[in-house]
Amino acid sequence: MEDFTTKLAKLRQAIDQAQHHDVAGRVLDEEKSLYDYKERKLIYYKNSLETAIRDVYATGIQLSNQANLADQATIEFLSLLKRLQLNKENTASLLPLSDQLEKQASKLHLSRPIPKSRAERELVIKEPKLPGEIRDDLIADLQEVEKCFNAGCYRSAVILCGRVLETALHRKYYDVTGRDVLETQPGIGLGTLIAKLAEKNVQLDPGLTQQIHLINQVRVYSVHKKQSAFAPTKDQTHAMVLFTVDVVNKLFR
């Protein structure tokens, strides 16, 4: 059941991206994508949606196999899965369908526990509210954080959290002051940037400075050979990821 819920969460992310970039039903040019970055991105979003739909369908079928196929709840669940496949070009209908599937899945009478899979332990990051100017870059970084975390590459995930915070804080400073601090102070540290934001009465989480310190530790120990190895645990990394997303949410709410 958790595997199916995870796939639904991925589908909702893919639907949101497809709607934002208006790719559903569009005929995209594979050849053009070889030299046109924008076209390549649109193809990526469309393929991500199609993959997410296939994954939900496949895990949904596995889930239904654990239930009584003659049961009305199972019949309705399978009907919703079929509708999901048939409506893949209509993104407006996909979100309501995903909600119905989640609700109907909870009504299934499972005859035996579903074998645990790796997907049950995967991290799924809920997309934070982001300004349009940095949205695509940050979503790409957060998706990379997911991949690194789920692959057990915790140092990489933490370092990417630093990149996410850096992008978000620089954007917030620009929103508040109208100035790009990288032009006036290239190489400015995040600690200094946090202090500058505080001077502008921007409310930041009290734990942000400590988070930056931990991220910098991981960066230093990962780059400099003479330093003793510093490997964050899964729980430490998970906490850092959640904190990072929370900070970004609060910056742009």
N, C-alpha and C positions, 0 to 999 in steps of 0.2 A: 504493500500500500504506500509506504514512504517513497519507494522508487517511482511510482506513478505520480505522486504529489510533486516530486522533484522535477519530473519531466514536464508537468503542467506549469510549474514556475518558469522553466526555461522557455516554454511556449509563449507565456505571457510577455516575457522580455522580447522575444522575437516578433510578436504581434505589434508591440509598442514601436519597435524600430521600423518595421515595415510600414506602419501607419504614418510615422513621422517623416519617412522618406518617400511615401506614396509609391511603393514598388509593386503592390499586388495588382495582377492583371496586366502589367506593363510588359511589352515586348522589348527585351534588352539585347544589346548587341555584344556578343561574346568577343568578336574580332575587335571591336572598338575598345573593349575593356583592356586590351593589351597595351594601349598607349594612353587611354583616358582614365585617370584615377577616379573621377566621379562615377563613371559608368561601372568601373570595377567594384566600387563600394556598393552601388545599387544591386549589382548581381550578388554580392556577398550577403546583403540583407535579405534578398529574396530567397537565396539558397538556405540561409539560416532558418527562415520561416518554414520552408518545405521540410527541412531536416527535423525541426522541432515537432511538426505535425506527424511525421513518420514515427518518431520516437514515442510520442504519446499514444499513437495507435498501437504500436508493437507492445508497449508495456501494458496498455489497456487490455489487449487480447490475453496477455499472460495473466493479468489479474482476473479476467472473466473465467479463465480455465480453472481457477481455484474455487469458483462458485458453481451453483446449480444452474446449468444452462437453460433449464425449463422455468426457472424462477422469473417472475415478472420484472423484478429489479434488474436482473442480469440482461433480460431482453431489451429493456429501455436503455441500459448502459451501452450495449452493443449498437443500438440504433443511433445513439449520440456519437459514438465513435465513427460510424459511417457518415453521419452528417458532417463531422469535422473534416473528413477526407474530401467530401464533395464540395465543401464551401471554402477550400483553401485560397481561392482567389478573392473571396469576400471578407476582408479583414474586419469589417464592422460587425460581422456575425460571429467571429472567432472568439472574442473575449467572453460574450455571454455563453457560448458553447463550452468554453473551458470551465466557467463557473458551474454550469449544469453538470458537466462531467465529474467535477470534484464532489458535488453534492450527491450525485447518483452513486459514485464509487463508495461513499460512506454507507450506502444502503445495501451493498452486496453482502450476502451471507457466505463468508469464506469457509470452506470445509477444512482447510489446513493452513498453517502458517506458510507464507511465501518465503522461499529461501532468501537469505540476506545477500545482497549484492553490494558492489562497491558504491553504486549510485546512492544507496541509503545513507552513506556517510559523507556525501558530497556537500560542499558549501555552495549555497546559491545566494548571491548578493542582490538584494533588492535595489533597483536603480534609484539613486537619490535625485532630488530636484536640482537641475543644473541650468545655467545660462546657455543659450543656444551657441554662443561663440566658442565654448569649451566642451560642449556636450559630447560630441563624437570622440574627441581625444580621451576624455575621462571615462566614457563607457568602454572604449577599447582597453584602457589601462585596467579598469575594474574586472573586465572579462579575463584579462591576463592574470590578475590576482587570483581569480577563481581557479583557473587552470593550474597555476603554480601550487596553490594550497592543496587542491585535490590530488595533485601528483606527489605531494609530500615535499615539495621544494619550498620550505618555509622561509629561508633567508631571502629567496627571490621574491616571495610574496610580500615580505616586510619592506624590502627595498622599493617595490612598486607602490606600496602604501605611501612611502615618502614622496614619490613622484606625484601621486594623486594630490596629496596635501600641498605640495609645492605649487602645482597648477592652480588649485582652488584658492590658495591664499594670495597668489599674485593677481588672480582675477578679482578677488574681493578688494584688494588695495586699489586696483584700477577703477572699480565701480565707485569706491568711496572718494578717491582723489582726482580721478580723471587723468592720472599719470601712470605711465608704465615704469615701475621702479627698476626694471632690468636695463632700461635705457640710461637712467641717471646713476644707478649703482649696480653695474653688472657684477655677478658673483655674490650678491648679498645673501647672507645666511638666513635660514628660516627663523632662527631665534631673533635676529634683528628685525625681520619682517613682522613677526608677531608683536614685537615692542612698538613698531610704527603703527600697526593697526590698533593697538591698545591706546596709543596717543590720540587716535581719531575716534575714540569711544566705541570701537567695535567690540562687542561682547564675545569673548572666546572661552572655550571650555578650560577650566583651571588645569586640567591634566594634559593639555596640548603640548606644553613645553617638555614635560616628561616623556610624552610619546615621541616627540622629535628627537630627544636625547637617545632613546632606545633605538630608534631607526638609524641614527647616525652611528651608534655603536656597531650595529649589524653591517652598515656600509663599510666602516673602517676595517672591521675584522674580516670582511669578505674580500677586500682589495689588497691590504698590506700583508705580505707574506710572513713578516716577523711577528705579527700579532698572534696571540693564542686564539684558537678557533672559538667563535661564539655562535652557537646554533640555537635559535629560539625553538621552543617546543611547539607542538601542535596547538595546545591550549593558549600559550602566549601569543602565537600568531593569530589564532582565531579572535582573541580579545583585541589585538591591534587592528585587525581588519574591521571588526564591528565598530570600534572607536573611530577609525578613519571615516567610515561611511556616515556615522553620526555627526562628526564635525562638519563634513561637507554639507549634509542636510541642513544643519543649523546656520551655516554661512549664507545659504541662499534661500532660506524659507521666507 
